[in-house]
């Protein structure tokens, strides 16, 4: 029968000691169905010395017909059991699937089997057998601990097997007797068969037996390999720096390493032995996994076996404890860069990464944009995508041209695509480089960032992006955003994307609750301070309060601009003065005089422009930069759907709310009822226009924008009479 996968090596990852009866029989059924011989199952079953009985496998084998409760037990059962035991299929020759994890070289692989040199095992001609055994006992046991040992053996099919032996004497008693035996070990332990050798148990016993339940301290485990050259075993054991208490030559084909496990109980012992064996196998040491039991016998040093010395080669090599070794094994292959000396690079400095955004961010670095709700952060990032794709300016900063990926986590696909179209149109730019923009729409499919990062890297690996923009990150945050260590792990995922793709990563996050004007820009982002301190550039938006007088100035200028456009289109610029161009009223009068036939169109455009000005919000951008000098605060108008720089300087002297003096915040002139009503009406219209950013306008969104309850908004809308309300949605009549 042809088999796609050799199941025999997989049995090394399945310990029969840990299986119940149904699990044990399932292995046998699967082997028989896949065409293996009963001897394979029998050999594997013998690893459970407590429950194994000769001939039982053969009798049970005959009853297997490939069906268990009507369901065939196949080789897949063994594959799954092996995976549960730590086995992983080889994947070097297979192409990665989309959802495969990208992994670095196995963290537990320390030894390069192709380069390690064998290390010769030297057994001297002259030795002191008694001292060998005393050294072993002194190293492995406390004086008061009972030692299990076997000198009697019996022969089966040409092999010498140990009896149960003795366990009623302490290490101290044995050492004292050996010190007085004048070289006759047999006088102390009993004579042994020189063809068979002798055995010793490496964990202390309770003096009542020699089974696992009689072990009093789970201190050591046995590492042994019968399938490798002795010198290669020696080299790998030392290269792995195993915490070996005693290293013994067995007098046969293997070394016996008595390795520190230092477990508090049997459960931890099994876990640690599995880990130890897994590390050894990962590094080319072919372990005999039937030696896992804590009551296992090992070869006793100081005796001979078929003319070969069972010899204690060394004590206390490698690490001194399990904990120090495990910490080392997991840290030695950490993929961190090597140390370098400044003297070696002083005259040969590496090239700095070129700027992505001039004066703000380099390619391959990270940038965070932070701001409150309704700041138009997503629109700002879409503007940045377009600026990079076209090689244009963003907020006045020149951008490098190249491919960019926009990871959309919040908007539905149609809304996202429409936004790009609307922003392009509002900017008035030619869409010459649309092929430079890729969009990954993940609304409803987002996953935590530590899972998203490898998936993103796989999809973007060959695209040549110079920037990846992730909007917004609250959708993919892993852990508590107020926890510094958890957010450090989260932010490390951005580093992985930067390093693997060689591109900048730009992402946005929201402000914490409360007034922000009195805070530094780096302290406004919600959550741990890691957010603000991790990126190479922080761009922060804070809203500026727009007074009625400033709003009127903006309406006046917008009115004048509309009229000036019509007059310019009809080549009548000479008919108006420079003073007229600054006055909305004067320009309307000029249009009435010069363009009476177009007056209705002009008035319609002025009305639309007034609404747009009413919905404008004002913003100030501050920044904290790692690679460049800080820049002066930048003032913007968010004129849906784009941000425009305030070239007039009208916003320069405005302070955020929290920075206004108390007398100005709390003691404004008392307004008349008419003024308050008008102010409420204008604020409703402004809120409605601002909330249209998200598509449908809801009561809750307007309440959030205005900072009042939904009930208050509902009452004001009814008072205004220009709006309708239907099941939480708001529209104009």
C-alpha positions as CSV (number, residue, x, y, z in Angstrom):
1,X,0.0,0.0,0.0
2,X,1.4,3.4,-1.0
3,X,1.7,5.9,1.9
4,X,1.9,9.6,1.5
5,X,3.6,10.2,4.8
6,X,5.8,7.8,6.9
7,X,4.0,7.5,10.2
8,X,6.8,5.7,12.0
9,X,8.8,8.9,12.9
10,X,5.6,10.5,14.1
11,X,5.3,7.8,16.8
12,X,8.3,9.5,18.5
13,X,5.9,12.4,19.4
14,X,3.2,10.2,20.9
15,X,3.9,8.8,24.4
16,X,1.9,5.6,25.1
17,X,2.3,6.4,28.8
18,X,0.0,9.4,28.4
19,X,-2.8,7.6,26.5
20,X,-5.8,5.8,27.7
21,X,-6.9,2.4,26.3
22,X,-8.9,3.9,23.5
23,X,-6.0,6.1,22.4
24,X,-3.6,3.2,22.5
25,X,-5.9,1.0,20.4
26,X,-6.6,3.9,17.9
27,X,-2.9,4.0,17.1
28,X,-2.9,0.3,16.4
29,X,-6.0,0.5,14.2
30,X,-4.5,3.4,12.2
31,X,-1.2,1.6,11.7
32,X,-3.0,-1.6,10.5
33,X,-5.3,0.4,8.1
34,X,-2.3,2.2,6.6
35,X,-0.5,-1.1,5.9
36,X,2.1,-1.3,8.7
37,X,3.2,-4.4,10.5
38,X,2.1,-5.3,14.0
39,X,5.8,-5.2,15.2
40,X,5.7,-1.4,14.8
41,X,2.8,-1.0,17.2
42,X,4.3,-3.6,19.6
43,X,7.7,-1.8,19.7
44,X,6.0,1.6,20.3
45,X,3.7,0.1,23.0
46,X,6.7,-1.3,24.9
47,X,7.7,2.2,25.8
48,X,5.0,2.0,28.5
49,X,6.8,-0.5,30.6
50,X,4.2,-0.4,33.4
51,X,1.3,-1.5,31.1
52,X,3.1,-3.3,28.3
53,X,2.6,-7.1,28.2
54,X,4.3,-9.2,25.6
55,X,2.0,-10.8,23.0
56,X,-1.0,-8.5,23.9
57,X,-0.5,-6.3,20.8
58,X,-0.5,-9.3,18.4
59,X,-3.7,-10.6,20.0
60,X,-5.4,-7.3,19.7
61,X,-4.1,-6.7,16.2
62,X,-6.1,-9.6,14.9
63,X,-9.3,-8.1,16.1
64,X,-8.8,-4.8,14.1
65,X,-10.9,-4.6,10.9
66,X,-10.4,-0.9,10.2
67,X,-13.8,0.1,11.7
68,X,-14.4,1.7,15.1
69,X,-18.0,2.5,15.9
70,X,-18.6,2.6,12.1
71,X,-15.9,5.3,11.6
72,X,-12.5,4.3,10.0
73,X,-9.5,5.1,12.1
74,X,-6.8,6.3,9.6
75,X,-3.3,7.6,9.7
76,X,-4.8,11.1,10.2
77,X,-5.3,10.0,13.8
78,X,-1.6,9.5,14.3
79,X,-0.8,12.8,12.5
80,X,-3.1,14.7,14.9
81,X,-1.7,13.0,18.0
82,X,1.8,13.8,16.8
83,X,0.9,17.4,16.2
84,X,-0.5,17.5,19.8
85,X,2.9,16.2,20.9
86,X,4.9,18.9,19.2
87,X,5.5,17.5,15.7
88,X,5.3,19.9,12.8
89,X,5.3,19.0,9.1
90,X,8.2,20.1,7.0
91,X,7.1,23.2,4.9
92,X,10.4,24.3,3.3
93,X,9.4,23.2,-0.2
94,X,5.8,24.3,-0.1
95,X,4.5,27.7,-1.2
96,X,2.9,29.8,1.5
97,X,-0.8,30.0,1.5
98,X,-2.5,33.4,2.2
99,X,-3.4,32.5,5.8
100,X,-0.1,30.8,6.7
101,X,1.9,32.4,9.5
102,X,5.2,33.8,8.4
103,X,7.8,32.5,10.9
104,X,11.4,33.3,11.4
105,X,13.9,30.5,11.9
106,X,12.8,28.2,14.8
107,X,13.7,29.9,18.0
108,X,14.6,26.5,19.5
109,X,17.1,25.6,16.8
110,X,20.6,26.3,18.1
111,X,22.7,23.8,16.3
112,X,23.5,23.9,12.6
113,X,23.8,20.2,11.9
114,X,25.8,20.9,8.7
115,X,28.5,22.8,10.5
116,X,28.9,21.2,13.9
117,X,32.1,19.2,14.4
118,X,32.1,15.9,16.2
119,X,33.7,15.9,19.6
120,X,35.7,12.8,20.5
121,X,34.8,10.9,23.6
122,X,38.0,9.9,25.4
123,X,37.9,6.8,27.7
124,X,41.3,6.5,29.5
125,X,42.9,3.1,30.0
126,X,43.4,3.7,33.7
127,X,40.5,4.5,35.9
128,X,39.1,4.2,39.5
129,X,35.7,2.5,39.3
130,X,34.8,3.1,42.9
131,X,35.6,6.8,42.7
132,X,33.6,7.0,39.5
133,X,30.5,5.7,41.3
134,X,31.0,7.8,44.4
135,X,31.3,11.0,42.2
136,X,28.1,10.1,40.5
137,X,26.2,9.6,43.8
138,X,27.6,12.8,45.3
139,X,26.6,14.8,42.3
140,X,23.1,13.4,41.8
141,X,21.8,12.6,45.3
142,X,21.6,14.1,48.8
143,X,23.2,11.8,51.5
144,X,19.8,11.1,53.0
145,X,18.0,10.1,49.7
146,X,17.3,6.5,48.8
147,X,19.0,5.3,45.6
148,X,17.6,2.7,43.2
149,X,20.1,0.4,41.5
150,X,20.3,-2.9,39.7
151,X,23.1,-5.4,39.4
152,X,21.2,-8.5,38.6
153,X,20.0,-9.1,35.0
154,X,18.3,-11.8,32.9
155,X,18.7,-12.7,29.2
156,X,16.0,-12.5,26.6
157,X,16.6,-13.1,22.9
158,X,20.3,-12.3,23.3
159,X,19.6,-9.1,25.3
160,X,20.4,-8.6,29.0
161,X,17.5,-6.9,30.8
162,X,17.6,-5.5,34.4
163,X,15.6,-6.8,37.3
164,X,13.8,-4.5,39.6
165,X,16.9,-4.2,41.8
166,X,17.3,-2.5,45.2
167,X,16.0,0.8,46.6
168,X,16.4,0.5,50.4
169,X,19.8,2.2,50.9
170,X,20.6,5.9,51.0
171,X,23.3,7.6,49.0
172,X,25.2,8.4,52.2
173,X,25.2,4.7,53.2
174,X,26.4,3.6,49.7
175,X,29.2,6.2,49.6
176,X,30.4,5.2,53.1
177,X,30.4,1.5,52.1
178,X,32.1,2.1,48.8
179,X,34.8,4.1,50.5
180,X,35.7,1.0,52.5
181,X,35.3,-1.7,49.9
182,X,38.9,-1.5,48.6
183,X,37.7,-1.5,45.0
184,X,35.2,-4.3,45.2
185,X,31.9,-2.7,44.1
186,X,30.2,-6.1,44.1
187,X,30.8,-6.4,47.8
188,X,28.6,-3.3,48.3
189,X,26.0,-3.5,45.5
190,X,26.1,-7.2,44.7
191,X,28.0,-8.8,41.8
192,X,26.9,-8.0,38.3
193,X,27.3,-9.8,35.0
194,X,30.2,-8.2,33.1
195,X,28.4,-9.0,29.9
196,X,25.3,-7.0,31.0
197,X,26.8,-4.2,33.1
198,X,24.7,-2.5,35.9
199,X,22.1,0.2,36.2
200,X,21.2,3.0,38.5
201,X,18.1,5.2,38.9
202,X,18.8,9.0,38.8
203,X,15.9,10.3,40.8
204,X,15.6,9.6,44.6
205,X,13.0,7.0,45.8
206,X,10.9,6.6,48.9
207,X,12.5,3.3,49.9
208,X,9.3,1.4,49.2
209,X,9.6,0.6,45.5
210,X,11.0,1.7,42.2
211,X,8.0,2.9,40.2
212,X,7.1,6.5,39.2
213,X,4.9,6.8,42.3
214,X,8.0,6.0,44.5
215,X,10.0,9.0,43.1
216,X,10.3,11.7,45.8
217,X,12.1,14.4,43.8
218,X,11.6,15.1,40.0
219,X,15.1,16.3,39.7
220,X,16.6,14.7,36.5
221,X,15.7,13.2,33.2
222,X,17.7,11.0,30.9
223,X,18.8,12.1,27.4
224,X,20.0,9.1,25.4
225,X,20.4,8.4,21.7
226,X,21.2,5.0,20.2
227,X,21.0,6.1,16.5
228,X,24.0,8.5,16.3
229,X,27.7,8.3,16.5
230,X,29.0,8.8,20.0
231,X,31.2,11.8,19.1
232,X,28.2,13.5,17.4
233,X,26.1,13.0,20.5
234,X,28.8,14.5,22.6
235,X,29.1,17.5,20.4
236,X,25.4,18.3,20.3
237,X,24.9,17.8,24.1
238,X,27.7,20.3,24.7
239,X,26.6,22.7,22.0
240,X,23.1,22.8,23.5
241,X,24.7,23.6,26.9
242,X,22.3,21.1,28.5
243,X,22.2,21.4,32.3
244,X,23.9,18.0,32.7
245,X,24.6,16.8,36.2
246,X,26.5,13.6,35.0
247,X,27.5,12.5,31.5
248,X,28.1,8.8,31.3
249,X,29.4,6.6,28.5
250,X,27.0,3.5,28.5
251,X,29.7,1.1,27.4
252,X,27.7,0.6,24.2
253,X,26.3,2.9,21.5
254,X,25.2,5.9,23.5
255,X,26.0,8.6,26.1
256,X,23.6,9.0,29.0
257,X,23.1,12.6,30.0
258,X,21.5,13.1,33.4
259,X,19.9,16.5,32.8
260,X,18.5,18.9,35.4
261,X,14.7,19.1,35.2
262,X,14.0,20.5,38.7
263,X,10.2,20.0,38.5
264,X,7.9,20.5,41.5
265,X,5.6,17.6,40.6
266,X,5.0,14.9,38.0
267,X,2.9,17.2,35.8
268,X,5.6,19.8,35.5
269,X,8.2,17.0,35.1
270,X,6.4,15.7,32.0
271,X,6.0,19.1,30.5
272,X,9.7,19.9,31.0
273,X,10.9,16.6,29.7
274,X,8.7,17.0,26.6
275,X,10.2,20.5,26.1
276,X,13.8,19.1,26.6
277,X,13.3,16.3,24.1
278,X,11.7,18.6,21.6
279,X,14.7,20.9,21.8
280,X,17.1,18.0,21.4
281,X,15.2,16.6,18.4
282,X,15.1,20.1,16.8
283,X,18.8,20.3,17.0
284,X,19.6,16.9,15.5
285,X,19.9,14.7,18.7
286,X,17.8,11.7,18.0
287,X,16.3,11.0,21.4
288,X,15.2,7.6,22.6
289,X,11.8,8.8,23.9
290,X,11.1,5.7,25.9
291,X,13.4,7.1,28.6
292,X,10.9,9.8,29.8
293,X,9.9,8.1,33.1
294,X,11.3,9.7,36.2
295,X,12.0,6.2,37.7
296,X,13.9,5.2,34.6
297,X,17.2,3.3,34.8
298,X,20.4,4.6,33.4
299,X,23.9,3.1,33.1
300,X,25.9,3.0,36.3
301,X,29.4,4.3,36.0
302,X,32.3,2.3,37.5
303,X,31.4,-1.1,36.0
304,X,32.1,-2.8,32.7
305,X,29.9,-4.1,30.0
306,X,31.2,-6.5,27.3
307,X,34.7,-5.3,28.0
308,X,33.8,-1.6,27.7
309,X,33.8,0.8,30.7
310,X,30.6,2.4,31.8
311,X,32.4,5.6,32.4
312,X,31.6,8.9,34.1
313,X,32.9,11.4,31.5
314,X,32.1,14.7,33.3
315,X,29.9,16.2,36.0
316,X,28.1,19.6,36.1
317,X,28.6,20.7,32.5
318,X,26.4,23.2,30.7
319,X,24.0,25.4,32.7
320,X,23.6,24.8,36.4
321,X,19.8,24.6,36.4
322,X,16.8,24.1,34.2
323,X,15.6,27.7,34.5
324,X,19.0,29.2,33.4
325,X,19.2,26.8,30.5
326,X,15.6,27.4,29.3
327,X,16.2,31.2,29.5
328,X,19.4,30.8,27.5
329,X,17.9,28.4,24.9
330,X,15.0,30.8,24.2
331,X,17.2,33.9,24.1
332,X,20.3,32.7,22.2
333,X,18.4,32.7,18.9
334,X,16.4,35.9,19.4
335,X,17.2,37.3,15.9
336,X,18.5,40.6,17.4
337,X,21.3,42.4,15.6
338,X,24.9,42.1,16.6
339,X,26.7,44.8,18.6
340,X,28.8,47.2,16.5
341,X,31.6,49.6,17.4
342,X,31.2,53.2,16.5
343,X,34.8,53.3,15.4
344,X,34.0,50.9,12.6
345,X,31.3,53.1,11.1
346,X,32.5,56.7,11.8
347,X,34.0,57.1,8.3
348,X,31.4,55.0,6.6
349,X,28.0,56.0,7.9
350,X,25.0,54.4,6.4
351,X,22.7,56.4,4.2
352,X,19.7,57.9,5.9
353,X,16.3,56.8,4.6
354,X,15.0,59.4,2.1
355,X,12.0,61.6,3.2
356,X,8.5,60.4,2.6
357,X,7.1,63.7,3.8
358,X,9.7,66.5,3.7
359,X,10.7,67.7,7.1
360,X,8.3,65.2,8.9
361,X,8.8,61.5,8.1
362,X,11.4,59.3,6.5
363,X,10.6,56.2,4.4
364,X,10.5,53.1,6.5
365,X,9.5,55.0,9.6
366,X,6.3,55.3,11.6
367,X,3.8,58.2,12.0
368,X,0.8,58.6,14.2
369,X,-2.0,61.1,13.4
370,X,-4.1,61.8,16.5
371,X,-7.2,63.9,16.9
372,X,-10.8,64.1,18.2
373,X,-13.9,62.8,16.6
374,X,-15.0,64.8,13.5
375,X,-11.6,66.2,12.8
376,X,-11.6,64.6,9.4
377,X,-8.6,62.3,10.2
378,X,-9.7,59.7,7.7
379,X,-10.0,62.4,5.0
380,X,-6.6,63.8,5.9
381,X,-5.1,60.3,5.5
382,X,-6.9,59.9,2.2
383,X,-5.4,63.2,1.1
384,X,-2.0,61.9,2.2
385,X,-2.5,58.7,0.1
386,X,-3.3,60.8,-3.0
387,X,-0.4,63.2,-2.3
388,X,2.0,60.2,-2.2
389,X,0.5,58.6,-5.3
390,X,0.8,61.8,-7.2
391,X,4.0,63.2,-5.7
392,X,2.2,66.4,-4.5
393,X,2.0,68.4,-1.3
394,X,0.2,67.4,1.8
395,X,-0.6,70.2,4.3
396,X,2.1,72.1,2.5
397,X,4.8,69.4,2.9
398,X,6.2,67.8,-0.3
399,X,5.6,64.0,-0.5
400,X,7.8,61.4,-2.3
401,X,5.9,59.7,-5.1
402,X,5.3,56.0,-5.0
403,X,2.8,53.2,-4.3
404,X,0.7,53.4,-1.2
405,X,-1.6,50.9,0.5
406,X,-4.6,52.2,2.4
407,X,-6.0,49.7,5.0
408,X,-9.6,50.7,5.5
409,X,-10.9,49.2,8.8
410,X,-14.0,51.4,9.4
411,X,-15.9,52.3,6.2
412,X,-17.9,50.1,3.9
413,X,-16.2,49.5,0.5
414,X,-18.5,51.9,-1.4
415,X,-18.1,54.7,1.0
416,X,-14.4,54.4,1.0
417,X,-14.1,54.4,-2.8
418,X,-16.4,57.4,-3.0
419,X,-14.3,59.3,-0.5
420,X,-11.2,58.9,-2.6
421,X,-13.2,60.1,-5.6
422,X,-14.6,63.1,-3.7
423,X,-11.2,64.1,-2.2
424,X,-9.5,63.9,-5.6
425,X,-12.3,66.1,-7.0
426,X,-12.1,68.7,-4.2
427,X,-8.4,68.9,-4.5
428,X,-8.7,69.7,-8.2
429,X,-5.8,67.4,-9.1
430,X,-5.6,65.2,-12.2
431,X,-5.8,61.5,-11.3
432,X,-2.7,60.5,-13.3
433,X,-1.4,57.9,-10.8
434,X,-4.4,55.9,-9.6
435,X,-2.4,52.8,-10.1
436,X,-0.2,53.9,-7.2
437,X,-3.1,53.5,-4.7
438,X,-4.2,50.1,-3.4
439,X,-7.1,49.8,-0.9
440,X,-7.6,46.9,1.4
441,X,-11.2,47.0,2.7
442,X,-11.4,45.1,6.0
443,X,-14.6,46.4,7.6
444,X,-16.2,43.5,9.3
445,X,-13.1,41.4,8.7
446,X,-10.5,43.1,10.9
447,X,-8.3,41.0,13.2
448,X,-6.0,41.9,16.1
449,X,-2.8,43.6,14.8
450,X,-0.5,40.8,15.8
451,X,-2.6,38.6,13.4
452,X,-3.1,41.3,10.8
453,X,0.6,42.2,10.5
454,X,1.8,38.8,8.9
455,X,-1.2,38.7,6.6
456,X,-0.6,42.3,5.5
457,X,3.1,41.5,5.0
458,X,2.4,38.5,2.8
459,X,0.0,40.5,0.6
460,X,2.2,43.5,0.3
461,X,5.6,41.8,0.0
462,X,6.1,42.3,-3.7
463,X,4.1,45.4,-4.3
464,X,6.8,48.0,-3.7
465,X,4.8,50.2,-1.4
466,X,6.6,53.2,0.2
467,X,3.8,53.7,2.7
468,X,1.1,51.7,4.4
469,X,-1.7,53.7,6.0
470,X,-3.9,52.0,8.6
471,X,-7.1,53.7,9.5
472,X,-8.1,53.6,12.4
473,X,-6.1,51.5,14.8
474,X,-8.8,51.1,17.5
475,X,-10.2,48.3,15.3
476,X,-7.0,46.2,15.6
477,X,-5.7,47.1,19.1
478,X,-4.7,44.0,21.1
479,X,-4.8,44.3,24.8
480,X,-5.6,47.2,27.1
481,X,-4.7,50.5,25.5
482,X,-3.8,52.0,28.9
483,X,-1.2,49.2,29.5
484,X,2.3,50.3,28.6
485,X,3.6,46.8,28.1
486,X,0.6,45.6,26.1
487,X,0.7,48.7,23.9
488,X,4.5,48.3,23.4
489,X,3.8,44.8,22.0
490,X,1.0,46.2,19.9
491,X,3.2,49.0,18.4
492,X,6.0,46.4,17.7
493,X,3.7,45.0,15.0
494,X,4.1,48.3,13.1
495,X,7.9,47.8,13.3
496,X,7.5,44.4,11.8
497,X,5.6,45.8,8.9
498,X,8.2,48.6,8.4
499,X,11.1,46.1,8.6
500,X,9.6,43.4,6.4
501,X,8.3,45.7,3.7
502,X,10.8,48.6,3.9
503,X,8.0,51.1,3.9
504,X,6.6,53.7,6.2
505,X,3.6,52.9,8.4
506,X,1.1,55.6,9.1
507,X,-1.9,55.2,11.4
508,X,-4.4,57.3,13.3
509,X,-5.8,57.2,16.8
510,X,-8.4,59.2,18.7
511,X,-7.8,61.7,21.6
512,X,-8.6,60.9,25.2
513,X,-11.8,62.4,26.6
514,X,-11.9,65.9,28.0
515,X,-10.4,69.3,27.0
516,X,-7.2,68.9,25.1
517,X,-6.0,72.5,24.7
518,X,-3.9,72.6,27.9
519,X,-2.1,69.4,27.0
520,X,1.1,68.8,24.9
521,X,0.4,67.2,21.6
522,X,2.1,64.0,22.6
523,X,-0.2,63.7,25.6
524,X,-3.5,63.9,23.8
525,X,-3.8,60.5,22.2
526,X,-6.0,58.1,24.2
527,X,-4.4,55.3,26.2
528,X,-0.8,54.6,27.2
529,X,1.9,57.2,26.5
530,X,3.5,54.5,24.4
531,X,1.2,55.6,21.5
532,X,2.8,59.1,21.4
533,X,6.4,58.0,22.2
534,X,6.7,55.1,19.8
535,X,6.3,56.7,16.4
536,X,9.0,58.7,14.7
537,X,6.5,61.4,13.9
538,X,3.3,62.5,15.7
539,X,0.9,64.8,13.9
540,X,-1.8,66.0,16.3
541,X,-5.0,67.9,15.4
542,X,-6.8,70.1,17.9
543,X,-10.0,72.1,17.2
544,X,-10.0,75.9,17.3
545,X,-13.2,77.7,18.4
546,X,-14.6,79.9,15.6
547,X,-16.2,83.1,16.8
548,X,-19.3,84.6,15.2
549,X,-17.2,87.6,14.0
550,X,-14.7,85.3,12.3
551,X,-17.4,83.2,10.8
552,X,-19.0,86.5,9.4
553,X,-15.6,87.5,8.0
554,X,-15.3,84.1,6.2
555,X,-18.8,84.5,4.8
556,X,-18.0,88.0,3.6
557,X,-14.8,86.7,1.9
558,X,-16.6,83.7,0.4
559,X,-19.4,86.0,-1.0
560,X,-16.8,88.3,-2.5
561,X,-15.0,85.4,-4.0
562,X,-18.1,84.0,-5.7
563,X,-19.0,87.4,-7.2
564,X,-15.4,88.0,-8.3
565,X,-15.4,84.6,-10.1
566,X,-18.5,85.6,-12.1
567,X,-17.1,89.1,-12.9
568,X,-13.8,87.5,-14.0
569,X,-15.6,85.0,-16.3
570,X,-17.1,88.0,-18.1
571,X,-13.9,90.1,-18.3
572,X,-15.3,92.9,-16.1
573,X,-12.5,93.1,-13.5
574,X,-11.8,96.7,-14.4
575,X,-15.4,97.6,-13.3
576,X,-14.6,96.9,-9.6
577,X,-12.1,98.4,-7.2
578,X,-9.6,96.6,-5.0
579,X,-11.7,97.8,-2.0
580,X,-14.8,96.2,-3.6
581,X,-13.0,92.9,-3.9
582,X,-12.8,92.7,-0.1
583,X,-16.5,93.4,0.5
584,X,-19.2,90.8,0.0
585,X,-21.9,93.5,0.0
586,X,-20.0,95.7,-2.5
587,X,-19.4,92.7,-4.8
588,X,-23.1,91.7,-4.7
589,X,-24.0,95.3,-5.7
590,X,-21.5,95.1,-8.5
591,X,-23.1,91.9,-9.8
592,X,-26.5,93.5,-9.6
593,X,-25.2,96.3,-11.7
594,X,-23.0,94.4,-14.1
595,X,-24.6,90.9,-14.4
596,X,-28.3,91.3,-13.7
597,X,-29.1,88.2,-15.9
598,X,-26.9,86.0,-13.8
599,X,-28.1,87.3,-10.5
600,X,-30.2,84.2,-9.6
601,X,-27.2,81.9,-10.2
602,X,-24.9,84.1,-8.2
603,X,-27.3,84.2,-5.3
604,X,-27.7,80.4,-5.4
605,X,-23.9,79.9,-5.4
606,X,-23.6,82.4,-2.5
607,X,-26.2,80.5,-0.5
608,X,-24.3,77.2,-1.0
609,X,-21.1,78.8,-0.1
610,X,-22.5,80.3,3.1
611,X,-23.7,76.8,4.2
612,X,-20.2,75.4,3.4
613,X,-18.6,78.2,5.5
614,X,-21.0,77.6,8.3
615,X,-20.0,73.9,8.4
616,X,-16.3,74.6,8.3
617,X,-14.3,73.7,11.4
618,X,-10.9,75.1,12.3
619,X,-7.9,73.0,13.3
620,X,-4.4,73.4,14.5
621,X,-1.7,70.8,13.7
622,X,1.2,70.4,16.1
623,X,3.9,67.8,16.0
624,X,6.6,65.9,17.8
625,X,9.3,64.7,15.4
626,X,12.2,62.3,16.0
627,X,14.2,62.8,12.8
628,X,13.6,66.5,12.0
629,X,13.3,69.8,13.8
630,X,9.9,70.7,15.1
631,X,7.7,72.7,12.8
632,X,5.6,75.8,13.6
633,X,1.9,75.1,14.4
634,X,-0.1,74.8,11.2
635,X,-3.6,76.2,11.0
636,X,-6.2,74.6,8.8
637,X,-9.9,74.8,7.8
638,X,-11.6,71.5,7.4
639,X,-13.8,72.3,4.4
640,X,-15.5,69.0,3.7
641,X,-14.1,66.8,2.3
642,X,-10.6,68.3,2.4
643,X,-8.4,70.4,4.7
644,X,-7.2,73.8,3.5
645,X,-4.3,75.8,4.9
646,X,-5.3,79.1,6.4
647,X,-3.2,81.4,4.3
648,X,-5.0,84.5,5.6
649,X,-3.7,84.1,9.2
650,X,-7.2,84.4,10.6
651,X,-6.7,81.4,12.9
652,X,-3.2,82.3,14.1
653,X,-4.3,84.1,17.2
654,X,-7.0,81.7,18.3
655,X,-6.4,79.6,21.4
656,X,-7.9,76.2,21.9
657,X,-10.8,76.3,24.5
658,X,-8.8,75.0,27.4
659,X,-6.2,77.7,26.9
660,X,-8.7,80.6,27.1
661,X,-8.5,82.6,30.3
662,X,-11.3,81.8,32.8
663,X,-12.9,85.2,32.6
664,X,-13.3,84.7,28.8
665,X,-14.6,81.2,29.1
666,X,-17.1,81.7,31.9
667,X,-18.3,85.3,31.9
668,X,-19.3,86.1,28.3
669,X,-21.8,88.9,27.8
670,X,-25.3,87.8,28.4
671,X,-27.0,87.1,25.1
672,X,-30.6,88.1,24.2
673,X,-33.2,85.3,23.6
674,X,-33.1,86.1,19.9
675,X,-29.3,85.8,19.8
676,X,-29.4,82.5,21.7
677,X,-32.0,81.1,19.3
678,X,-30.0,82.2,16.3
679,X,-26.9,80.7,17.8
680,X,-28.6,77.4,18.5
681,X,-30.0,77.3,14.9
682,X,-26.6,78.0,13.4
683,X,-24.9,75.4,15.6
684,X,-27.5,72.8,14.5
685,X,-26.8,73.6,10.9
686,X,-23.0,73.4,11.4
687,X,-23.4,70.1,13.3
688,X,-25.6,68.6,10.6
689,X,-23.1,69.5,7.8
690,X,-20.2,68.2,9.9
691,X,-21.9,64.9,10.6
692,X,-22.6,64.4,6.9
693,X,-19.0,63.3,6.8
694,X,-20.1,59.8,7.9
695,X,-23.0,59.6,5.4
696,X,-26.3,59.4,7.2
697,X,-26.7,61.9,10.0
698,X,-28.0,60.5,13.3
699,X,-29.2,62.1,16.5
700,X,-26.5,60.4,18.4
701,X,-23.8,61.8,16.1
702,X,-25.1,65.4,16.4
703,X,-25.4,65.0,20.1
704,X,-21.8,63.9,20.3
705,X,-20.7,66.8,18.1
706,X,-22.6,69.4,20.1
707,X,-21.7,67.8,23.5
708,X,-25.3,67.6,24.6
709,X,-27.9,64.9,25.1
710,X,-30.0,63.4,22.2
711,X,-33.1,64.8,23.9
712,X,-31.7,68.3,23.7
713,X,-30.8,67.9,20.0
714,X,-34.3,66.6,19.3
715,X,-35.9,69.6,21.0
716,X,-33.7,72.0,19.1
717,X,-34.4,70.4,15.8
718,X,-38.1,70.7,16.4
719,X,-37.6,74.4,17.3
720,X,-35.6,74.9,14.1
721,X,-38.4,73.5,11.9
722,X,-36.0,73.0,9.0
723,X,-35.2,69.3,9.8
724,X,-37.1,66.0,10.0
725,X,-36.4,63.2,12.5
726,X,-37.2,59.5,11.7
727,X,-36.1,56.7,14.1
728,X,-32.9,58.4,15.0
729,X,-32.0,59.7,11.5
730,X,-32.0,63.4,10.8
731,X,-32.5,65.1,7.4
732,X,-33.4,68.5,6.0
733,X,-37.0,69.3,4.8
